[in-house]
Structures are given as C-alpha cells and as structure tokens.
C-alpha cells in the first residue's frame, strides 16, 4: 500500500532512498529547514511580488522561471534565454536558497548534485489563496517535463523535491497515487477512475520547513486548500546521470 514515509532526519531519509522507487510513495523530513530560515525566506518572497513570474494567466506564480510552465505555454525558448537572469533574481530575493536546496537534495540522494547546463536552478512556486488550484486542486500529473527521450527510454531515475515554506491554512497536501509512469501520458490515463478512488493513494501534508521527495514518475496532485494564506514552496527536479554518483537539477 502506498504511503508517505516521514523520516527522523535527512540521514534517515537518505538511508531509505531506494524505497522511493518501490514501496514508499514519498520520503519526507520534518523541519529540514530551520524555523527562522523559513520565516526569513517566506517574508522575502511575499515582499517581492513584483519579482514573481505569472504562469497560466495568474493561476500560479513562481520566483524564478519554471521549465514546465514555459514548455506547456510554448515559451521554452524564453525560459532558456532568461535562465541566468532567473537565477540572479532568486538569489537577490532569497540569498543562498538555491545553494542550500541543492545541498539538501545531495544529502537525500547520497550523491553529487550539479545544476543542469542551460536550465534555471531551484525556484519557488506560489499558489494563491482562493484561486483555481485552491478551489479545485492542481492538475493530476507526472513530473516528466525536462526528461529527455533518452532519460525515459533508459529508465533514468528522476526525483522532485518540494520544501514547504508556507502551507495554506487548511488542505493543500500532495496526493500520490499508486501509479508510476509506464509510457502512457497523463493526458491518456483514466483519471476519473483514478481520482474516483479505485486506485490506492495517500496524501502527504507538509508543515513549514518540511522537505518532501517523490519519484518524478509518480502520479500526483496538489489538493484543494482554504484560508487566506498562499501555498508557497521551494521546488527542484533532478535526474540521475551517473548511477549512484551524480544527478543534474533544474526548476
């Protein structure tokens, strides 16, 4: 049965990393970021709304440029053109966040992590209170954007790390299904049956500073949420390029 496994420490999660591609739907670490650091970054992000990138007509925002939103809106070329300036903006608003996130990811993976050439580094997603994702939940999807045909054909391991800065007042957890990408696009899945409850699932609920690592091929969805607080989290994706030794990361 799928479940989110919350670990006592980063070292404990790293020791269980292999289970992420087996029995564990997700691996989490409570308070992976210190409370003061979470408060500092959250306040900085909220204060710099002018630096946010609007995605999907304002359904969501990002500090930094996210590859999947640009790919899905036909703006991939702009993403690559502005990846450097994206990182500069992120560093100016939340100094050290990208470096610390990549270091945390490396500890969880037990391997070296480097920035993917030409891509933006870790960024921050903001899902506004009372807007579409809050009301309806996010899209049910795999995190395949950014994976090449070679990655998919060879079964290269890929992960998504989400570090919560500000959870919404209620709801907003990450639902994970016992469905792993097998070559079928998420747009061709029988989502009514999956979402309707015939497929086992679990919901991982993160508090401020909690880190959650999932298999990028795991079907998942942000749950609806309520209250006046935006849902704000750090995100980074990574793919293994040298088994057990090195991964490349991007936003």
C-alpha distance (Angstrom), angle and dihedral (degrees) to the residues before:
residue distance angle dihedral
X1 . . .
X2 3.78 . .
X3 3.80 117.7 .
X4 3.77 142.0 157.9
X5 3.79 110.3 -110.9
X6 3.82 113.1 -148.0
X7 3.79 111.5 -157.7
X8 3.79 131.2 -153.9
X9 3.77 94.7 -126.0
X10 3.79 144.6 -4.1
X11 3.82 89.2 -96.8
X12 3.81 90.6 53.1
X13 3.81 91.0 50.6
X14 3.82 91.2 47.4
X15 3.80 90.1 53.2
X16 3.81 89.4 54.7
X17 3.80 95.8 42.9
X18 3.80 94.5 114.2
X19 3.81 90.8 61.7
X20 3.81 89.4 64.7
X21 3.81 87.8 79.4
X22 3.79 92.1 44.6
X23 3.79 131.0 28.4
X24 3.80 99.6 -7.5
X25 3.78 117.6 81.5
X26 3.79 89.7 -164.9
X27 3.79 140.8 -6.0
X28 3.77 117.6 -137.6
X29 3.78 137.9 -175.3
X30 3.78 119.7 -158.0
X31 3.81 116.1 -133.3
X32 3.80 93.8 0.7
X33 3.81 85.4 159.4
X34 3.80 120.8 49.7
X35 3.80 117.1 -107.8
X36 3.81 93.9 -117.3
X37 3.81 91.8 50.7
X38 3.80 91.6 49.6
X39 3.80 91.0 50.2
X40 3.81 91.8 48.0
X41 3.78 94.5 50.7
X42 3.80 95.0 42.7
X43 3.79 92.3 52.0
X44 3.80 91.1 47.2
X45 3.80 93.0 51.1
X46 3.80 93.4 47.9
X47 3.81 91.5 47.7
X48 3.81 92.1 54.2
X49 3.78 102.1 53.8
X50 3.81 86.1 139.8
X51 3.82 87.6 68.8
X52 3.80 95.1 54.1
X53 3.80 121.4 109.8
X54 3.80 113.2 -133.6
X55 3.80 113.3 -133.8
X56 3.80 129.9 -168.0
X57 3.78 93.5 4.0
X58 3.78 94.8 -52.1
X59 3.82 97.4 -47.2
X60 3.79 85.7 123.6
X61 3.80 139.4 -0.5
X62 3.77 136.4 -149.6
X63 3.76 137.5 -157.2
X64 3.78 96.8 -139.3
X65 3.77 125.8 13.3
X66 3.80 117.6 -69.4
X67 3.80 115.8 -147.8
X68 3.79 97.8 -145.0
X69 3.80 95.0 54.1
X70 3.80 91.1 50.8
X71 3.81 92.8 45.1
X72 3.79 92.5 51.0
X73 3.80 92.9 48.9
X74 3.80 96.6 46.0
X75 3.79 93.7 -107.5
X76 3.82 100.5 113.1
X77 3.80 92.3 122.7
X78 3.80 90.4 56.7
X79 3.80 89.6 50.2
X80 3.79 92.2 57.5
X81 3.80 92.9 42.0
X82 3.80 91.2 54.5
X83 3.81 101.8 34.2
X84 3.81 91.3 106.1
X85 3.78 94.7 48.4
X86 3.80 88.7 45.1
X87 3.80 90.6 58.7
X88 3.81 90.7 46.6
X89 3.81 91.3 54.5
X90 3.80 92.6 47.7
X91 3.80 91.4 49.5
X92 3.81 91.7 48.8
X93 3.82 93.3 51.9
X94 3.82 100.1 37.9
X95 3.82 107.2 18.8
X96 3.80 113.6 -152.8
X97 3.81 95.8 8.6
X98 3.79 95.7 115.9
X99 3.78 93.7 46.7
X100 3.82 92.5 47.4
X101 3.81 92.8 46.7
X102 3.80 93.2 51.4
X103 3.81 89.8 47.6
X104 3.82 90.7 51.4
X105 3.80 90.8 48.2
X106 3.80 90.6 50.1
X107 3.80 91.1 52.7
X108 3.80 91.7 49.8
X109 3.80 92.3 48.3
X110 3.79 94.6 41.3
X111 3.79 88.8 -134.5
X112 3.78 143.3 89.6
X113 3.81 114.9 -79.2
X114 3.78 122.4 -160.2
X115 3.78 132.8 179.1
X116 3.77 113.7 -95.6
X117 3.77 109.9 -111.0
X118 3.81 112.4 -102.9
X119 3.81 94.9 6.1
X120 3.80 130.0 105.8
X121 3.80 118.6 -104.4
X122 3.83 127.3 -122.1
X123 3.79 114.4 -36.3
X124 3.78 141.4 180.0
X125 3.80 128.4 -105.8
X126 3.80 122.0 -151.5
X127 3.80 119.2 -164.4
X128 3.81 107.3 -170.8
X129 3.79 122.3 -129.0
X130 3.82 114.9 -106.4
X131 3.82 93.2 12.4
X132 3.82 128.5 114.2
X133 3.82 100.1 -72.0
X134 3.80 90.6 44.5
X135 3.80 91.4 51.0
X136 3.81 100.7 38.7
X137 3.78 107.6 15.0
X138 3.77 124.8 -114.7
X139 3.79 129.2 -67.0
X140 3.82 114.8 -72.0
X141 3.79 102.6 -118.7
X142 3.79 154.6 136.8
X143 3.82 119.9 -114.6
X144 3.80 95.3 -120.5
X145 3.79 99.1 131.7
X146 3.77 107.7 111.4
X147 3.79 94.0 28.6
X148 3.80 112.2 114.3
X149 3.79 125.6 -138.7
X150 3.80 86.8 -104.2
X151 3.82 91.3 54.8
X152 3.80 90.7 50.0
X153 3.80 96.2 43.6
X154 3.81 94.0 48.1
X155 3.80 94.6 43.1
X156 3.79 93.7 -122.0
X157 3.78 109.8 -173.5
X158 3.80 114.2 -109.6
X159 3.78 131.8 -176.9
X160 3.78 141.4 -172.0
X161 3.80 120.7 -147.1
X162 3.80 119.5 -159.8
X163 3.80 120.3 -174.2
X164 3.80 112.9 -169.5
X165 3.79 116.9 -134.3
X166 3.80 100.6 168.0
X167 3.79 120.4 8.8
X168 3.79 116.7 -159.0
X169 3.79 119.8 -101.8
X170 3.81 92.2 -101.1
X171 3.81 134.3 5.1
X172 3.78 121.6 -7.7
X173 3.80 97.0 129.4
X174 3.80 122.5 148.5
X175 3.81 113.1 -104.1
X176 3.80 115.6 -151.0
X177 3.78 125.0 -167.2
X178 3.78 130.2 -154.7
X179 3.80 87.3 -109.9
X180 3.80 123.0 110.5
X181 3.79 122.3 -174.0
X182 3.80 110.8 -92.5
X183 3.78 98.5 173.1
X184 3.80 95.6 -72.1
X185 3.83 111.5 118.5
X186 3.80 115.2 -123.3
X187 3.81 87.2 -119.4
X188 3.81 89.3 64.4
X189 3.80 98.0 47.6
X190 3.80 121.3 109.7
X191 3.79 90.9 -111.1
X192 3.80 95.3 170.9
X193 3.79 89.9 63.3
X194 3.80 93.8 41.1
X195 3.80 96.8 47.1
X196 3.79 90.8 38.1
X197 3.78 91.0 69.2
X198 3.79 106.4 -100.2
X199 3.82 91.0 114.9
X200 3.84 120.0 64.1
X201 3.80 114.2 -108.0
X202 3.76 143.1 166.6
X203 3.79 135.4 -157.1
X204 3.80 120.7 -133.5
X205 3.80 111.4 -154.5
X206 3.79 115.8 -161.1
X207 3.78 129.1 -160.7
X208 3.82 127.3 -158.4
X209 3.79 110.1 -55.0
X210 3.80 95.6 10.2
X211 3.81 116.2 138.0
X212 3.80 121.0 -147.6
X213 3.81 123.4 -169.1
X214 3.82 121.1 -165.7
X215 3.78 137.5 175.5
X216 3.82 103.8 -101.5
X217 3.81 88.5 -136.8
X218 3.82 91.5 58.9
X219 3.82 114.2 106.9
X220 3.78 109.2 -118.8
X221 3.80 145.8 158.7
X222 3.80 138.7 -165.5
X223 3.78 107.3 -117.4
X224 3.83 123.8 -128.5
X225 3.78 114.7 -89.5
X226 3.76 140.3 -164.5
X227 3.78 140.7 -152.4
X228 3.77 133.8 58.5
X229 3.81 98.8 -70.5
X230 3.79 122.9 99.4
X231 3.81 116.5 -130.5
X232 3.83 105.7 -114.9
X233 3.80 124.3 -178.1
X234 3.80 142.9 156.8
X235 3.80 114.6 -119.0
X236 3.79 134.5 -170.4
X237 3.81 131.6 166.9
X238 3.80 125.9 -153.8
X239 3.79 139.9 -176.3
X240 3.79 127.4 -159.4
X241 3.79 113.0 -116.1
X242 3.81 99.8 170.0
X243 3.80 113.8 32.9
X244 3.78 109.9 -109.2
X245 3.79 93.6 -11.6
X246 3.80 115.1 65.3
X247 3.81 141.6 17.6
X248 3.81 132.9 -175.6
X249 3.81 119.4 -137.1
X250 3.80 136.6 -159.1
X251 3.82 143.8 156.8
